[in-house]
Amino acid sequence: MNKLRFRDQPPITERVNAYDEKHLAIYVRLLMAEEEGADWREVVHVIFGLDPAREPDRAKTVHDSHLARARWMVEAGYQQLLQPRMQ
């Protein structure tokens, strides 16, 4: 189960943000689970500690929104992680 605090939806910004950096491991786990064909209900329970039977709408929102952000990180955001930070 995730020990980090998480939002129902990650903040959507054009640049990698502090939430993204803090939750990189979650994004990787979501992408790996998707690639393995894991059921989203099991994934949201294991990663976020949510019970999809008790909170189906919230669980689906949390899963789908974080997975979408994880995909964005793979497609575009990762490049920003490799750039030097401006002081």
N, C-alpha and C positions, 0 to 999 in steps of 0.2 A: 504494500500500500504506500501511496505517496505521503511523505512526511512534510512536503512543501505545501504552503498555502497556494491555492489556485483559484482563479476566477472561472465563472461559467464560460466565459469567452475571453480568449487572450486579446490584449489590445492590438488593433490592426493599425500599423504604421508603415510608412514606406521604407523605414530603416529598421534594423534590428534594435530592439529596445531592451530595457533592463529585465522585463518579464521574460522575453525570449531567452536572454542569456541565462537567467536563473532556471529556466525550465527546458534547457537543451536536452537533458537526459530523458525527459518525458517525451519530447518530440521524437527522439531516436527510438524509444520503446514503442511508440505508436506506429511509426513507419515499419519497424521490424514485425510487429504483430500483423499489420496489414499485409505485408509481403508473405507472411506465413499462413494467411487466410484465417486468422483467429476471429472468432465471433466478437463483434463490437461490445456486446453485453459483458462478456468475460473480461475483455480488455479494460473497459471503464471501471469495472469492479476492482480488478487487480491494481491498475495504475492510479486511479483516483479515489478508490474506496467508496464508490457510489453503488447503491443497489438499484439496478435498472428496473426491477419489479416494483419497487416502492416509488421511485421517481423517474418514470420512463422518459418524460419530455426533457427534464433537466439532464439526465444521463446522456441522452442522445445529443443534446446541444453541446455539452462539455466534450464529448468524444469527437463529434464532427468538427467543431470549431478549432479544437487543438490539432486535430489531424490536418485540417486545411492549412493552419499556420505552419505545421511541420513540413508540409509539401512546399509552401512558399519558401521556407528556409532552405530547402534542398535546391529549389529552382533559382532563387535570387539572393536570399538573405545570407547564405554562407559566404558569399563574396565579401560582404561587409565585415564579417568576422576576421577575414584575412588581411584587411586593410589596417594600416597603422592608425591609431587613435589620434585625433587632434587634441592638443593640450590647450 
